Amino acid sequence: MPEQNRSNVRWWIIGTIFIATTINYIDRQALSVAAPYIKEDLSISNEQYGWIVSAFLLAYAIMQFVSGNLIDKIGIKKGFSIAVVWWSIASIAHAIGKGFMSFVGLRFLLGIGEAANFPAAMKAISKWFPQEERTKATGILNMGPGLGAIIAPPLMAFLIYQFGWRMAFVITGLIGFVWLIIWQIIYHDPERHPKLGTKEKELIRKINDESDSYEKLPWTDYLKYKEVWGVGLSRFVSDGAFYFFIFWLPSYLVDVKGFDLLQIGLFSWIPFLAADIGSIAGGWTGSRLMEKGMSLDQSRKRVMWIGAILVVPVLMCLFVESPMWAIFFISVALFSTQFKQSSLFTIPVDLFDSKNAASVWGISGSAGSFGAMLFTPVIGWLVDNISYSPVFVIVAFLHILSVLIIHIFIPEIKRVSQPITL
């Protein structure tokens, strides 16, 4: 193949990062699948489980911002490598968990490592993809959470059945080290990548020439942008809705719908397949709207509104007896959530250049994780003292509030040039 025609390196890179994100969510989701058995084995209540999840989210919130700044400084390849080694070791260490407090500590350690995934990934997208391709790339990336959640239930169910829940964490934690070998081979910075063809090299050069006209900002300067506050608050109110399904779906199916371990393995992956389809559909829709002449601002916001409104039918879970109908409406909700997130997650790299993209995405991710951290103990309390019903009511409308915040703080999505006083 002539060199000038080799113009797909960026898609190999986003594919490799997508696999890392999948592994990230397998390790994250492993606890939720094992939770009904760990809670019984170690006498952990639903409220305590909520605090265990919150420990992960606290570390994840703090470290998304820290890791975003760190990756902007040390680079994508090294930053991703350190993160995967850390979270893989932390995942394996779950095998020695003895009770409530030990799992709080273990989940905190896991959150420290896993927090670097999305800031590094979005920085890679900002360096490798032109504006019109970014929602497609983000859509591919954002399939990782869904695929990880698809793989985790049957995989963990099988491993728990065969080896027990402790060994299941060891086996899933080892997967990250296999990926690390692939990453060292695949990824190089654009200016030094040996497989980059002439055509793609020119495309990447134009992207990064634009970035050269911007400076890396001190972290305090980001808070001077109302756009940063808008993306952060939008995720603060909505990320907890997605994490509810990530961390609580198996428990809901066991507690309310009477599922056993086999049924969790057979059926609880279905909503996350829908989430992956939503990621691709949202990314494709955003790119298609721009190809037809719609502005960046309108294409992003239209995709977000469609997704947010289509989450609301999850309320039907309160009225259906059949577990299959409940899975259907949860599937619609997760499809719609990821349809929306394909545009919301892209906004930081729409607003800022590649020198600042990881930091800004880290701030928004931290805000989302803090919101989810605060929401999770509330879920546990509501489940223990009332039921899952009020949780579903809250989850149904959080994404609409999220999009309203974007409209208020970011009247027009476009590249910002200088701080705007609040």
C-alpha positions, -999 to 999 in steps of 0.1 A, spaced: 0 0 0 15 34 -10 26 55 20 3 84 11 -27 61 14 -19 48 49 -41 72 67 -58 51 94 -33 52 123 -55 75 144 -83 49 142 -60 21 154 -50 44 183 -86 51 193 -94 14 190 -65 6 214 -77 32 238 -113 18 235 -99 -16 246 -82 0 276 -115 17 285 -133 -16 283 -108 -32 306 -112 -2 329 -149 -9 332 -145 -46 336 -124 -40 366 -148 -13 378 -179 -34 372 -165 -66 387 -175 -54 422 -211 -48 413 -215 -83 399 -198 -98 430 -215 -74 454 -245 -96 463 -221 -124 473 -195 -102 490 -223 -84 510 -235 -118 522 -201 -132 528 -187 -102 547 -220 -89 562 -220 -56 544 -252 -36 542 -266 -17 512 -257 16 528 -222 4 535 -219 -8 499 -229 27 489 -200 41 509 -176 16 493 -187 28 459 -184 64 471 -147 58 481 -140 48 445 -158 79 432 -140 102 457 -106 90 445 -118 91 409 -130 127 413 -98 140 429 -75 122 405 -93 130 372 -82 166 377 -48 157 390 -42 131 363 -55 155 336 -28 180 345 -2 152 349 -9 138 314 -7 173 299 28 174 313 42 138 309 23 128 278 -3 103 268 18 72 264 36 73 297 5 86 316 -17 58 303 9 31 310 13 42 347 -25 43 351 -31 8 337 -4 -7 359 -18 10 390 -54 1 385 -46 -35 375 -27 -41 407 -55 -24 427 -80 -47 411 -61 -78 419 -57 -66 455 -95 -69 460 -89 -106 465 -76 -98 500 -106 -77 511 -117 -86 546 -147 -63 553 -163 -29 549 -132 -7 557 -108 -28 536 -131 -25 506 -133 12 511 -95 14 509 -93 -9 479 -119 9 459 -101 42 467 -69 28 453 -87 16 422 -102 50 416 -68 67 417 -56 46 388 -87 44 367 -92 82 368 -65 88 342 -83 68 315 -107 95 300 -84 126 304 -57 107 285 -82 94 259 -97 128 253 -63 144 250 -54 118 223 -86 126 205 -77 163 206 -43 156 191 -53 130 165 -87 139 152 -101 170 134 -132 186 148 -156 169 124 -144 134 134 -143 139 172 -178 128 180 -172 96 160 -139 90 179 -156 98 212 -185 75 203 -160 47 198 -142 55 230 -175 57 249 -184 22 239 -158 10 264 -179 15 295 -208 -4 279 -186 -32 265 -169 -36 299 -202 -38 316 -214 -64 289 -184 -86 295 -182 -83 333 -215 -100 343 -210 -133 324 -172 -133 329 -175 -126 367 -204 -150 371 -184 -178 355 -153 -170 375 -172 -167 408 -190 -200 401 -157 -218 392 -132 -201 416 -150 -179 441 -152 -141 441 -116 -135 454 -99 -153 425 -123 -136 401 -107 -103 409 -72 -117 404 -80 -130 369 -98 -99 357 -70 -77 371 -44 -94 350 -60 -84 317 -46 -49 319 -10 -62 317 -18 -78 284 -31 -45 270 0 -27 282 22 -47 258 -1 -38 229 0 -1 239 38 1 239 37 -12 203 8 9 189 12 43 204 37 70 195 32 107 195 21 120 160 55 137 153 74 104 159 49 77 148 67 53 124 34 42 106 20 76 99 15 81 62 19 114 43 -18 122 40 -26 115 77 6 133 88 -6 164 71 -40 161 87 -24 157 122 0 186 115 -28 210 108 -45 200 141 -14 205 162 -3 237 144 -35 252 156 -27 241 191 8 257 189 -9 291 190 -22 284 225 -3 281 258 -7 256 286 -27 274 313 -22 273 351 -50 252 366 -65 282 384 -71 299 351 -95 272 339 -119 283 367 -121 318 350 -140 302 321 -178 300 325 -177 272 299 -156 251 322 -181 256 350 -209 247 326 -194 214 315 -185 206 351 -219 213 366 -236 195 338 -217 163 346 -220 169 384 -258 165 381 -258 136 355 -229 112 360 -245 97 391 -274 85 369 -251 64 348 -231 51 378 -264 40 394 -267 14 366 -230 5 366 -229 -2 404 -264 -11 413 -280 -30 384 -270 -65 395 -282 -58 431 -315 -44 417 -321 -75 396 -313 -97 426 -333 -77 453 -363 -67 432 -366 -91 403 -353 -122 421 -324 -130 398 -297 -155 407 -261 -156 396 -268 -175 364 -295 -150 354 -273 -120 361 -247 -136 338 -273 -142 311 -292 -109 311 -276 -80 330 -252 -73 301 -281 -64 277 -286 -27 289 -249 -21 284 -250 -34 248 -277 -8 243 -254 18 258 -227 9 233 -251 12 204 -261 46 218 -225 57 219 -220 49 182 -254 63 172 -247 95 191 -213 99 176 -225 92 141 -255 115 144 -233 144 156 -209 140 127 -237 136 102 -254 167 114 -222 187 108 -217 172 74 -252 184 65 -242 220 74 -254 222 110 -232 243 133 -209 227 159 -231 243 186 -264 231 173 -252 196 164 -238 190 199 -269 203 217 -294 186 195 -278 152 202 -278 159 239 -315 169 240 -326 138 221 -306 116 245 -318 134 277 -355 132 268 -353 95 259 -340 86 294 -373 95 310 -392 63 300 -370 44 325 -398 54 349 -418 25 335 -396 2 356 -418 13 385 -449 -2 368 -438 -34 351 -437 -67 369 -417 -86 342 -379 -84 347 -375 -85 309 -396 -54 305 -375 -37 333 -343 -47 314 -359 -32 282 -366 2 297 -332 3 314 -317 -5 280 -335 24 265 -322 47 293 -286 36 288 -288 39 250 -301 74 255 -275 83 281 -246 73 260 -262 89 229 -261 122 249 -227 117 264 -211 113 229 -216 150 225 -212 162 261 -179 144 265 -166 161 234 -173 196 245 -141 201 265 -120 194 233 -143 216 213 -136 245 237 -99 240 243 -68 231 223 -48 198 228 -24 214 253 -53 220 277 -78 193 267 -68 167 293 -69 192 322 -103 206 312 -117 171 307 -103 162 340 -121 190 357 -154 181 342 -148 144 350 -139 153 386 -171 173 389 -191 143 376 -175 119 399 -181 142 429 -217 143 420 -219 106 417 -200 101 450 -226 122 468 -255 105 450 -243 69 458 -248 69 496 -282 84 490 -290 55 467 -280 31 495 -300 49 521 -331 50 499 -328 13 490 -324 3 526 -351 26 540 -377 30 512 -371 12 479 -355 16 444 -385 37 433 -374 72 443 -340 64 428 -355 57 394 -375 89 396 -344 110 402 -324 92 375 -351 98 349 -347 136 350 -311 143 358 -300 144 322 -325 170 312 -312 192 340 -277 185 327 -285 198 292 -302 229 306 -270 238 324 -251 236 292 -275 260 276 -272 285 305 -234 285 308 -225 279 271 -248 298 248 -226 288 219 -201 260 218 -169 272 201 -132 275 208 -125 299 236 -96 324 233 -94 341 266 -110 339 301 -144 353 305 -152 368 339 -181 352 357 
